[in-house]
């Protein structure tokens, strides 16, 4: 539907500080389909708003290449 936001919540293991959160946020923002990212360190998750649909594996791989573990992606 037009104007509907595509949101994904990603549970991430291995984030321990704001530097970790910023590194993940910057990496996800570098993906062209990503509109915005909010990493919540306390909850160990990232809330991603997309411009267009994207395969979850692309998001997972981007985070895991940084050394973190993606536990789940909720659409």
N, C-alpha and C positions, 0 to 999 in steps of 0.2 A: 504494500500500500504506500502511496506517495507520502513522504514526510515522516514515515515511521522510522524510528531509530533502531538500528541493529546493535544490541548490547550483548557483550559476553563478559562473564565474570570468571577470572582465572585464579584458582587456588595454587599458591606457589610455596614450596618448601625451600629453606636455605637463606631467606632474607633475614638479616640480623641488624641492619642499620639503615640510615637514610641514604647512605652512598649506594647500598644495594638497590634500594627502591628507585633512586634516581637513574641508575644504570639500566634497570628494566624499563622504566618509563621512557627514557630516551631511545632505547632500542625499538620498542613497540611503536613509538611515534614516527620512526623511520620507515615503517611499512606503509606503502602508498594508500592502502584501503582503510587505514586507521585515521579516524577524525580526531579523537582525543583519548587520553589515558589518565586514569587516577589510580595510583598505587597506594594502598592502605597497609602500611607496615605492620600495625598492631593486629590486623586481621589476616595478614599474610596473603593478600589477594590484590589483583589488579582488575579494575573495571574499565573495559575498553568499549568505546563507541565507534562503530564502523561507518564509513561512507558507502561501502558496498560489501556484500557477503564475501567471506574469505574462509578457506579451509582451516580448520582448527590446528592442523599439523604445522601450518606456517607460523602461527603464533607460538605453538609449543616449541618448535625447533629454535625460534629466535631467542626464547627465554632459556632453553636448556643449553644452547651454545654459550651462554654466559656463565654456566656452571650451576644453575638452579634446577629444581625439579618441579615440573608441572604435575600437580596431583589430580586436577580435574578442570574442565572448561564447561561452564554452564551457559547455555544460550538463553 
